[in-house]
Amino acid sequence: MALISVVFNSAVILMVAYAKDLHKPIFILFCNLAISDLLSSSSGFWIAMVFITNPQSTVVGSREILRVYAVFTTSILATIYNLVAIGIERYLAVAESLWTRRRVTRNQVLGIALAIWAFAVFLGFMPMMGWNCLEKGNISTFYSPLCIDYLAFITIPHSVMAFVLPFSTYLGIIVFLRKHKISMGALGQAHSTYRIAEIQVARTSIFIWVMALLSYAPFFTGVVFDSATRQCLSNLSPGIYVFRNLTTVMITINSLGNPIIYTLKMKKLGSRIKTLRSPSNNRVDVQVIGKM
């Protein structure tokens, strides 16, 4: 799965990089998401190789596994930030006519992409900068030598972010489309395409939210369980490590599914919304929706 994910995300990166018509803000975010998913899949494969070659290091902890976890954490954080940024960009693109005529430029999105990676690297590499438990107590049972307080600091707020913000932005898009559908109906120019676009946004957003829930909920549950129950390594059952491996598998599946959702479903949704046009009199400007 990790290797397939690497292939899929590499294809998205190459497609966006070499197709000049895709050098738009939203596709830059798609490419940035593919880069973070590529890193996530690669580091997941790296974890698997460390487990195969030196399984004891993944139990008691080592400097090598600490480096792997730092890269893996960075990739997960960057993926979450990109998912949130894509949802916000889509909402701004749809609701642009309500607020301002100013569009999000490519340079602004590039700045956002750089900020995403700077923040993700800073938080992800905190264990390498000293916030680890190689020689301290409060060590994580699941993810030694990471500290439990570091895992709680990273996991809890980012899990909430991954669940709440994408849901809110796509819900906002649905509400916006419904308002325009009502406005068009009041003018006697209701368009069935609004209904279709609303349904497709709902389906896509639900799919994104459910996949994020399934992908990050096991990791979130593991950290909460790890924080609540302090156990000795000698008392741990094999099921604990099976569950830990499951969290990595689910995150890899998320990295595999993201390019499918964001390059296929979003493109199909955009072609549908592009057919929406405003009425000639008492114009309600919805042409911006066609940028989705």
Residue frames as qw, qx, qy, qz and C-alpha x, y, z in Angstrom:
[[0.000, 0.884, 0.467, 0.000, 0.00, 0.00, 0.00],
 [0.310, -0.776, 0.101, 0.539, 2.82, 2.39, 0.78],
 [0.365, -0.167, 0.599, 0.693, 4.47, 1.80, -2.59],
 [0.189, 0.599, 0.690, 0.360, 1.15, 2.18, -4.45],
 [0.141, -0.917, -0.290, 0.235, 0.54, 5.42, -2.56],
 [0.372, -0.548, 0.324, 0.675, 3.99, 6.65, -3.57],
 [0.309, 0.187, 0.696, 0.621, 3.18, 5.95, -7.23],
 [0.045, 0.779, 0.607, 0.149, -0.23, 7.67, -7.08],
 [0.225, -0.900, -0.124, 0.353, 1.03, 10.78, -5.32],
 [0.409, -0.352, 0.457, 0.707, 4.10, 11.02, -7.56],
 [0.272, 0.440, 0.691, 0.505, 1.76, 10.96, -10.56],
 [0.063, -0.909, -0.410, 0.041, -0.25, 13.86, -9.11],
 [0.366, -0.733, 0.144, 0.555, 2.92, 15.87, -8.44],
 [0.381, -0.091, 0.605, 0.693, 4.25, 15.32, -11.96],
 [0.185, 0.645, 0.675, 0.308, 0.87, 16.09, -13.51],
 [0.128, -0.943, -0.250, 0.180, 0.56, 19.42, -11.71],
 [0.431, -0.610, 0.290, 0.598, 4.21, 20.33, -12.28],
 [0.326, -0.076, 0.658, 0.674, 4.25, 19.73, -16.03],
 [0.131, 0.651, 0.677, 0.318, 0.71, 20.82, -16.99],
 [0.162, 0.107, -0.076, 0.978, 0.73, 24.62, -17.30],
 [0.406, -0.444, -0.368, -0.709, -3.07, 24.80, -17.19],
 [0.714, -0.489, -0.499, 0.046, -2.93, 23.29, -13.69],
 [0.440, 0.056, -0.345, 0.827, -0.72, 26.02, -12.23],
 [0.338, -0.639, -0.217, -0.656, -3.68, 27.48, -10.34],
 [0.266, -0.522, 0.533, -0.610, -3.99, 28.03, -6.58],
 [0.867, -0.188, 0.225, -0.402, -6.17, 25.00, -5.92],
 [0.935, 0.271, -0.215, 0.075, -3.92, 22.65, -7.90],
 [0.261, 0.602, -0.568, 0.497, -0.87, 23.98, -6.08],
 [0.544, -0.398, 0.500, -0.544, -2.58, 22.90, -2.85],
 [0.975, 0.098, -0.001, -0.200, -3.39, 19.53, -4.44],
 [0.693, 0.494, -0.438, 0.290, 0.29, 19.16, -5.32],
 [0.076, -0.565, 0.584, -0.578, 1.35, 20.15, -1.80],
 [0.810, -0.222, 0.310, -0.445, -1.06, 17.59, -0.38],
 [0.944, 0.276, -0.181, -0.001, 0.41, 14.94, -2.69],
 [0.384, 0.587, -0.563, 0.437, 3.92, 15.83, -1.47],
 [0.400, -0.446, 0.564, -0.569, 2.89, 15.41, 2.17],
 [0.933, -0.002, 0.172, -0.316, 1.13, 12.12, 1.36],
 [0.775, 0.476, -0.389, 0.151, 4.20, 10.96, -0.54],
 [0.095, 0.551, -0.644, 0.523, 6.34, 11.70, 2.51],
 [0.683, -0.278, 0.409, -0.538, 3.81, 9.97, 4.75],
 [0.970, 0.180, -0.059, -0.155, 3.82, 6.81, 2.62],
 [0.601, 0.541, -0.498, 0.313, 7.62, 6.81, 2.36],
 [0.134, -0.502, 0.634, -0.574, 8.11, 7.23, 6.10],
 [0.849, -0.139, 0.251, -0.444, 5.49, 4.54, 6.75],
 [0.910, 0.321, -0.256, 0.051, 7.49, 2.21, 4.55],
 [0.274, 0.592, -0.579, 0.489, 10.64, 3.29, 6.44],
 [0.550, -0.403, 0.483, -0.549, 8.95, 2.36, 9.74],
 [0.971, 0.073, 0.031, -0.227, 8.08, -1.07, 8.29],
 [0.720, 0.483, -0.426, 0.260, 11.69, -1.64, 7.26],
 [0.051, -0.558, 0.606, -0.565, 12.96, -0.66, 10.71],
 [0.779, -0.237, 0.332, -0.476, 10.46, -3.03, 12.29],
 [0.959, 0.238, -0.144, -0.051, 11.62, -5.87, 10.02],
 [0.613, 0.501, -0.451, 0.412, 15.35, -5.28, 10.47],
 [0.244, 0.159, -0.638, 0.713, 15.37, -4.21, 14.12],
 [0.439, -0.586, -0.562, -0.385, 12.00, -4.86, 15.79],
 [0.555, -0.465, -0.491, 0.485, 13.33, -4.32, 19.29],
 [0.231, -0.021, -0.030, 0.972, 14.09, -0.66, 18.51],
 [0.307, -0.392, -0.396, -0.772, 10.40, -0.02, 17.81],
 [0.644, -0.543, -0.538, -0.027, 9.57, -1.37, 21.28],
 [0.604, -0.532, -0.245, 0.540, 12.22, 0.13, 23.57],
 [0.144, 0.983, 0.046, -0.104, 13.05, 3.11, 21.34],
 [0.712, -0.126, 0.230, 0.652, 16.23, 4.30, 19.67],
 [0.048, -0.580, 0.155, 0.798, 17.69, 7.34, 17.94],
 [0.051, 0.000, 0.772, 0.633, 16.92, 5.78, 14.56],
 [0.052, -0.571, -0.810, -0.124, 13.23, 5.24, 15.25],
 [0.105, -0.707, -0.302, 0.631, 13.07, 8.76, 16.69],
 [0.030, -0.341, 0.432, 0.834, 14.18, 10.14, 13.31],
 [0.043, -0.267, -0.861, -0.430, 11.57, 8.03, 11.55],
 [0.106, -0.683, -0.686, 0.229, 8.80, 9.24, 13.85],
 [0.098, -0.582, -0.027, 0.807, 9.90, 12.86, 13.36],
 [0.061, 0.124, -0.622, -0.771, 9.54, 12.55, 9.58],
 [0.130, -0.409, -0.884, -0.187, 6.29, 10.62, 9.92],
 [0.111, -0.677, -0.522, 0.508, 4.82, 13.22, 12.30],
 [0.034, -0.440, 0.214, 0.871, 5.86, 16.05, 9.98],
 [0.094, -0.076, -0.769, -0.628, 4.14, 14.40, 7.02],
 [0.144, -0.560, -0.814, 0.057, 0.91, 13.81, 8.99],
 [0.097, -0.656, -0.290, 0.690, 0.82, 17.41, 10.21],
 [0.016, 0.299, -0.433, -0.850, 1.45, 18.74, 6.68],
 [0.098, -0.289, -0.865, -0.399, -1.36, 16.53, 5.35],
 [0.125, -0.668, -0.664, 0.311, -3.81, 17.85, 7.94],
 [0.067, -0.590, -0.016, 0.804, -2.83, 21.47, 7.23],
 [0.029, 0.109, -0.649, -0.753, -3.23, 20.90, 3.49],
 [0.092, -0.469, -0.865, -0.155, -6.67, 19.32, 3.90],
 [0.104, -0.724, -0.447, 0.514, -7.77, 22.32, 5.96],
 [0.073, -0.468, 0.264, 0.840, -6.25, 24.78, 3.45],
 [0.015, -0.137, -0.798, -0.587, -8.01, 23.08, 0.53],
 [0.096, -0.634, -0.764, 0.070, -11.36, 23.26, 2.31],
 [0.110, -0.717, -0.204, 0.657, -10.89, 26.95, 3.12],
 [0.077, -0.285, 0.499, 0.815, -9.75, 27.76, -0.43],
 [0.026, -0.350, -0.845, -0.403, -12.81, 26.03, -1.88],
 [0.109, -0.735, -0.601, 0.295, -15.09, 27.94, 0.47],
 [0.115, -0.622, 0.061, 0.772, -13.46, 31.27, -0.42],
 [0.079, -0.049, 0.692, 0.716, -13.72, 30.46, -4.13],
 [0.076, -0.534, -0.811, -0.225, -17.44, 29.79, -3.82],
 [0.212, -0.819, -0.462, 0.267, -18.27, 32.63, -1.41],
 [0.441, -0.078, 0.124, 0.885, -15.97, 35.16, -3.09],
 [0.007, 0.511, 0.443, 0.737, -18.83, 37.12, -4.65],
 [0.442, -0.774, -0.453, -0.030, -20.29, 37.82, -1.19],
 [0.573, -0.659, -0.068, 0.483, -17.18, 39.47, 0.17],
 [0.121, -0.754, 0.335, 0.552, -14.69, 40.77, -2.38],
 [0.772, 0.618, -0.078, -0.124, -13.61, 40.66, -5.98],
 [0.014, 0.739, -0.673, 0.016, -10.05, 40.04, -4.96],
 [0.953, 0.082, -0.264, -0.122, -8.93, 36.53, -5.81],
 [0.732, -0.543, 0.376, 0.164, -6.46, 34.29, -4.04],
 [0.446, 0.769, -0.427, -0.165, -3.28, 34.56, -6.10],
 [0.919, 0.165, -0.329, 0.145, -0.77, 31.86, -6.90],
 [0.330, 0.487, -0.512, 0.626, 1.96, 33.64, -4.91],
 [0.507, -0.455, 0.331, -0.653, -0.29, 33.75, -1.86],
 [0.971, -0.095, -0.043, -0.215, -0.96, 30.02, -2.11],
 [0.737, 0.360, -0.432, 0.376, 2.76, 29.33, -2.53],
 [0.036, -0.526, 0.488, -0.695, 3.36, 31.32, 0.66],
 [0.783, -0.307, 0.186, -0.508, 0.69, 29.26, 2.43],
 [0.955, 0.138, -0.260, 0.030, 2.33, 26.03, 1.21],
 [0.469, 0.448, -0.515, 0.561, 5.71, 27.15, 2.57],
 [0.355, -0.472, 0.401, -0.700, 4.13, 28.14, 5.88],
 [0.932, -0.150, -0.063, -0.323, 2.46, 24.74, 6.12],
 [0.867, 0.196, -0.366, 0.274, 5.79, 22.96, 5.77],
 [0.182, 0.522, -0.472, 0.686, 7.62, 25.34, 8.11],
 [0.585, -0.413, 0.295, -0.633, 5.05, 24.80, 10.87],
 [0.976, -0.037, -0.125, -0.175, 4.86, 21.03, 10.26],
 [0.706, 0.348, -0.456, 0.416, 8.65, 20.62, 10.34],
 [0.071, -0.539, 0.455, -0.705, 8.95, 22.73, 13.50],
 [0.740, -0.314, 0.270, -0.530, 6.35, 20.68, 15.39],
 [0.969, 0.131, -0.188, -0.092, 7.36, 17.34, 13.87],
 [0.687, 0.354, -0.442, 0.455, 11.04, 17.67, 14.72],
 [0.404, -0.749, 0.240, -0.466, 10.55, 18.83, 18.31],
 [0.937, -0.331, 0.111, 0.026, 11.59, 15.34, 19.55],
 [0.800, 0.315, -0.062, 0.508, 14.84, 15.67, 17.61],
 [0.136, 0.700, -0.182, 0.677, 15.41, 19.05, 19.29],
 [0.068, 0.290, -0.706, 0.643, 15.14, 17.56, 22.77],
 [0.638, -0.119, 0.281, -0.707, 11.48, 16.84, 23.53],
 [0.767, 0.112, -0.601, -0.195, 11.95, 13.08, 23.70],
 [0.738, -0.537, 0.284, -0.294, 12.20, 10.38, 26.35],
 [0.751, 0.389, -0.515, 0.138, 15.33, 8.52, 25.30],
 [0.452, 0.121, -0.657, 0.591, 16.78, 9.10, 28.76],
 [0.278, -0.201, 0.308, -0.887, 13.72, 10.30, 30.66],
 [0.234, 0.283, 0.877, -0.309, 10.52, 9.04, 32.20],
 [0.453, 0.556, 0.264, -0.645, 6.98, 9.69, 30.92],
 [0.009, -0.280, 0.773, 0.569, 7.79, 7.60, 27.88],
 [0.726, 0.189, -0.110, -0.652, 5.09, 6.47, 25.45],
 [0.671, -0.120, 0.728, -0.073, 4.31, 2.77, 25.49],
 [0.750, 0.558, 0.351, -0.054, 3.13, 2.71, 21.89],
 [0.563, 0.776, -0.017, 0.284, 5.63, 5.09, 20.32],
 [0.631, -0.660, 0.189, 0.360, 8.81, 4.91, 22.36],
 [0.450, -0.260, -0.451, 0.726, 10.96, 7.04, 22.67],
 [0.101, -0.535, -0.221, -0.809, 8.38, 9.80, 22.16],
 [0.014, 0.047, 0.647, -0.761, 7.02, 11.38, 25.32],
 [0.024, 0.569, 0.821, -0.028, 3.37, 11.04, 26.22],
 [0.007, 0.751, 0.270, -0.603, 2.96, 14.79, 26.78],
 [0.010, -0.380, 0.504, 0.776, 4.41, 15.50, 23.31],
 [0.001, 0.231, 0.898, 0.373, 2.00, 13.04, 21.69],
 [0.007, -0.699, -0.662, 0.271, -0.94, 14.59, 23.54],
 [0.053, -0.653, 0.037, 0.755, 0.23, 18.08, 22.56],
 [0.047, 0.248, -0.656, -0.711, 0.40, 17.10, 18.88],
 [0.028, -0.225, -0.941, -0.253, -2.45, 14.62, 18.53],
 [0.054, 0.591, 0.710, -0.379, -5.45, 16.06, 20.35],
 [0.180, 0.675, 0.072, -0.712, -5.64, 19.56, 18.77],
 [0.134, 0.360, -0.660, -0.646, -4.71, 18.32, 15.29],
 [0.051, 0.262, 0.958, 0.102, -7.25, 15.50, 15.39],
 [0.157, 0.690, 0.516, -0.484, -9.94, 18.04, 16.27],
 [0.123, 0.606, -0.289, -0.731, -8.67, 20.24, 13.42],
 [0.023, 0.128, -0.870, -0.475, -8.80, 17.37, 10.93],
 [0.046, 0.440, 0.896, -0.037, -12.39, 16.52, 11.91],
 [0.050, 0.732, 0.470, -0.492, -13.97, 19.94, 12.51],
 [0.017, 0.604, -0.209, -0.769, -12.49, 22.43, 10.03],
 [0.024, 0.046, -0.789, -0.613, -12.95, 20.45, 6.76],
 [0.001, -0.526, -0.850, 0.031, -16.49, 19.59, 7.85],
 [0.002, 0.724, 0.321, -0.610, -17.23, 23.26, 8.58],
 [0.012, 0.449, -0.405, -0.796, -15.87, 24.57, 5.28],
 [0.067, -0.108, -0.860, -0.495, -17.71, 22.06, 3.11],
 [0.020, -0.621, -0.745, 0.241, -20.89, 22.61, 5.12],
 [0.007, 0.647, 0.057, -0.761, -20.45, 26.31, 4.41],
 [0.041, 0.185, -0.668, -0.720, -20.23, 25.58, 0.67],
 [0.051, -0.398, -0.901, -0.164, -23.45, 23.58, 0.81],
 [0.027, -0.706, -0.499, 0.502, -25.23, 26.40, 2.67],
 [0.001, -0.503, 0.256, 0.825, -23.94, 28.93, 0.11],
 [0.061, -0.034, -0.813, -0.578, -25.21, 26.85, -2.82],
 [0.054, -0.549, -0.830, 0.084, -28.58, 26.40, -1.16],
 [0.007, -0.671, -0.244, 0.700, -28.94, 30.15, -0.61],
 [0.076, 0.350, -0.492, -0.794, -28.20, 30.80, -4.28],
 [0.050, -0.249, -0.916, -0.311, -30.68, 28.12, -5.30],
 [0.023, -0.672, -0.649, 0.355, -33.36, 29.86, -3.22],
 [0.003, 0.602, -0.072, -0.795, -32.39, 33.25, -4.70],
 [0.053, 0.114, -0.735, -0.667, -32.64, 31.88, -8.23],
 [0.042, -0.445, -0.892, -0.063, -36.01, 30.32, -7.41],
 [0.001, 0.688, 0.413, -0.597, -37.31, 33.66, -6.12],
 [0.099, 0.523, -0.330, -0.780, -36.34, 35.21, -9.46],
 [0.814, 0.401, 0.205, -0.368, -38.12, 32.46, -11.34],
 [0.576, 0.645, -0.497, -0.071, -34.85, 31.12, -12.72],
 [0.720, -0.449, 0.516, -0.115, -34.18, 28.10, -10.53],
 [0.524, 0.554, -0.626, -0.165, -31.55, 25.81, -11.99],
 [0.968, -0.213, -0.062, -0.121, -31.47, 22.08, -11.29],
 [0.680, 0.423, -0.420, 0.428, -27.67, 22.21, -11.52],
 [0.199, -0.614, 0.441, -0.625, -27.58, 23.87, -8.09],
 [0.875, -0.278, 0.182, -0.351, -29.31, 20.83, -6.66],
 [0.942, 0.227, -0.181, 0.168, -26.84, 18.50, -8.38],
 [0.367, 0.597, -0.432, 0.567, -23.84, 20.57, -7.27],
 [0.480, -0.563, 0.362, -0.567, -25.14, 20.63, -3.70],
 [0.977, -0.130, 0.068, -0.155, -25.52, 16.84, -3.68],
 [0.817, 0.378, -0.267, 0.344, -22.02, 16.33, -5.09],
 [0.056, 0.647, -0.451, 0.612, -20.47, 18.69, -2.55],
 [0.722, -0.440, 0.283, -0.452, -22.30, 16.85, 0.22],
 [0.997, 0.058, -0.052, 0.022, -21.13, 13.44, -1.02],
 [0.617, 0.518, -0.349, 0.479, -17.53, 14.58, -1.48],
 [0.154, -0.640, 0.423, -0.623, -17.35, 16.33, 1.92],
 [0.862, -0.334, 0.198, -0.327, -18.88, 13.33, 3.71],
 [0.943, 0.221, -0.162, 0.189, -16.40, 11.02, 1.99],
 [0.363, 0.607, -0.404, 0.581, -13.48, 13.26, 2.97],
 [0.423, -0.583, 0.368, -0.587, -14.68, 13.57, 6.56],
 [0.959, -0.184, 0.084, -0.197, -15.35, 9.83, 7.00],
 [0.843, 0.336, -0.265, 0.328, -11.96, 8.92, 5.55],
 [0.119, 0.624, -0.440, 0.635, -10.23, 11.38, 7.88],
 [0.686, -0.466, 0.266, -0.492, -12.19, 9.95, 10.81],
 [1.000, -0.011, -0.016, -0.011, -11.26, 6.36, 9.95],
 [0.682, 0.501, -0.309, 0.434, -7.62, 7.31, 9.31],
 [0.143, 0.532, -0.449, 0.704, -6.83, 9.38, 12.40],
 [0.711, -0.505, 0.016, -0.489, -9.29, 8.01, 14.99],
 [0.942, -0.139, -0.255, 0.169, -7.16, 4.87, 15.72],
 [0.520, 0.320, -0.320, 0.724, -4.05, 7.00, 16.27],
 [0.276, -0.552, 0.140, -0.774, -6.02, 9.41, 18.48],
 [0.865, -0.391, -0.129, -0.287, -7.48, 6.48, 20.44],
 [0.856, 0.060, -0.332, 0.391, -4.01, 4.96, 20.87],
 [0.253, 0.429, -0.320, 0.806, -2.56, 8.17, 22.28],
 [0.536, -0.517, 0.080, -0.663, -5.47, 8.61, 24.70],
 [0.950, -0.237, -0.195, -0.064, -5.14, 4.97, 25.82],
 [0.701, 0.247, -0.349, 0.571, -1.37, 5.35, 26.13],
 [0.009, -0.510, 0.272, -0.816, -1.80, 8.46, 28.31],
 [0.682, -0.448, 0.032, -0.577, -4.46, 6.89, 30.52],
 [0.969, -0.240, 0.058, -0.030, -2.84, 3.48, 31.12],
 [0.091, 0.774, -0.623, 0.062, 0.83, 3.36, 32.04],
 [0.989, -0.086, 0.089, -0.077, 2.05, -0.19, 31.55],
 [0.420, -0.588, 0.625, 0.294, 5.43, -1.91, 31.68],
 [0.456, 0.494, -0.577, -0.464, 6.78, -3.17, 28.38],
 [0.044, 0.170, -0.984, 0.043, 7.01, -6.70, 29.75],
 [0.339, 0.308, 0.755, -0.470, 3.28, -6.70, 30.48],
 [0.443, 0.451, -0.174, -0.755, 2.15, -5.62, 27.02],
 [0.744, 0.225, 0.627, -0.050, 0.24, -8.08, 24.87],
 [0.378, 0.025, 0.620, 0.687, 0.94, -8.54, 21.14],
 [0.169, 0.749, 0.624, 0.146, -2.46, -6.97, 20.45],
 [0.173, -0.851, -0.059, 0.492, -1.05, -3.59, 21.52],
 [0.240, -0.442, 0.538, 0.677, 1.50, -3.69, 18.70],
 [0.269, 0.401, 0.796, 0.365, -1.07, -4.99, 16.25],
 [0.045, 0.888, 0.433, -0.148, -3.18, -1.94, 17.05],
 [0.227, -0.734, 0.226, 0.600, -0.15, 0.34, 16.66],
 [0.295, -0.082, 0.724, 0.618, 0.55, -1.14, 13.23],
 [0.208, 0.657, 0.715, 0.117, -3.11, -0.64, 12.34],
 [0.026, -0.884, -0.149, 0.443, -2.78, 3.10, 12.93],
 [0.206, -0.495, 0.533, 0.655, 0.10, 3.25, 10.45],
 [0.263, 0.248, 0.847, 0.390, -1.88, 1.24, 7.89],
 [0.135, 0.801, 0.570, -0.123, -4.90, 3.54, 8.20],
 [0.072, -0.815, 0.122, 0.562, -2.76, 6.65, 7.70],
 [0.246, -0.230, 0.731, 0.594, -1.22, 5.01, 4.62],
 [0.236, 0.529, 0.795, 0.182, -4.70, 4.29, 3.26],
 [0.047, 0.887, 0.267, -0.374, -5.55, 7.97, 3.77],
 [0.157, -0.619, 0.447, 0.626, -2.44, 8.93, 1.79],
 [0.249, 0.081, 0.855, 0.448, -3.56, 6.56, -0.96],
 [0.165, 0.674, 0.720, 0.000, -7.12, 7.87, -1.03],
 [0.060, -0.742, -0.110, 0.659, -6.37, 11.60, -1.04],
 [0.056, -0.314, 0.547, 0.774, -5.11, 11.80, -4.65],
 [0.039, 0.357, 0.878, 0.318, -8.19, 9.91, -5.83],
 [0.038, -0.759, -0.579, 0.294, -10.60, 12.21, -3.99],
 [0.092, -0.773, -0.029, 0.627, -8.95, 15.51, -4.73],
 [0.059, -0.363, 0.586, 0.722, -7.91, 14.97, -8.34],
 [0.041, -0.235, -0.878, -0.415, -10.93, 13.02, -9.56],
 [0.098, -0.674, -0.717, 0.145, -13.96, 13.91, -7.44],
 [0.107, -0.680, -0.128, 0.714, -13.07, 17.59, -7.18],
 [0.051, -0.202, 0.567, 0.797, -12.47, 17.82, -10.93],
 [0.068, -0.412, -0.851, -0.317, -15.83, 16.18, -11.63],
 [0.136, -0.730, -0.539, 0.396, -17.51, 18.48, -9.16],
 [0.130, -0.517, 0.138, 0.835, -15.87, 21.50, -10.76],
 [0.011, 0.066, 0.715, 0.696, -17.12, 20.57, -14.25],
 [0.120, -0.611, -0.780, -0.061, -20.65, 20.35, -12.83],
 [0.181, -0.755, -0.329, 0.538, -20.55, 23.67, -11.02],
 [0.236, -0.232, 0.371, 0.867, -18.98, 25.38, -14.04],
 [0.030, 0.431, 0.734, 0.523, -22.34, 25.16, -15.81],
 [0.156, -0.750, -0.538, 0.353, -23.93, 27.48, -13.25],
 [0.251, 0.320, 0.196, 0.892, -24.59, 30.97, -14.58],
 [0.024, 0.389, 0.475, -0.789, -26.22, 34.04, -13.04],
 [0.328, 0.727, 0.603, 0.006, -29.46, 35.52, -14.37],
 [0.395, 0.439, 0.237, 0.772, -29.28, 38.47, -16.78],
 [0.204, -0.692, -0.057, -0.690, -31.41, 40.78, -14.60],
 [0.622, -0.676, 0.219, -0.328, -30.94, 41.37, -10.86],
 [0.720, 0.399, -0.553, 0.128, -27.72, 39.46, -11.31],
 [0.743, -0.602, 0.285, -0.068, -26.40, 37.23, -8.57],
 [0.375, 0.704, -0.601, -0.047, -22.75, 36.63, -9.30],
 [0.871, -0.281, 0.393, -0.094, -22.00, 32.90, -9.07],
 [0.745, 0.606, -0.278, 0.009, -19.56, 32.61, -11.94],
 [0.052, -0.696, 0.673, -0.247, -16.72, 32.31, -9.43],
 [0.820, -0.190, 0.477, -0.253, -18.10, 28.90, -8.43],
 [0.871, 0.478, -0.092, -0.060, -16.84, 27.62, -11.75],
 [0.204, 0.734, -0.621, 0.184, -13.29, 27.75, -10.44],
 [0.722, -0.375, 0.519, -0.262, -13.90, 24.66, -8.28]]
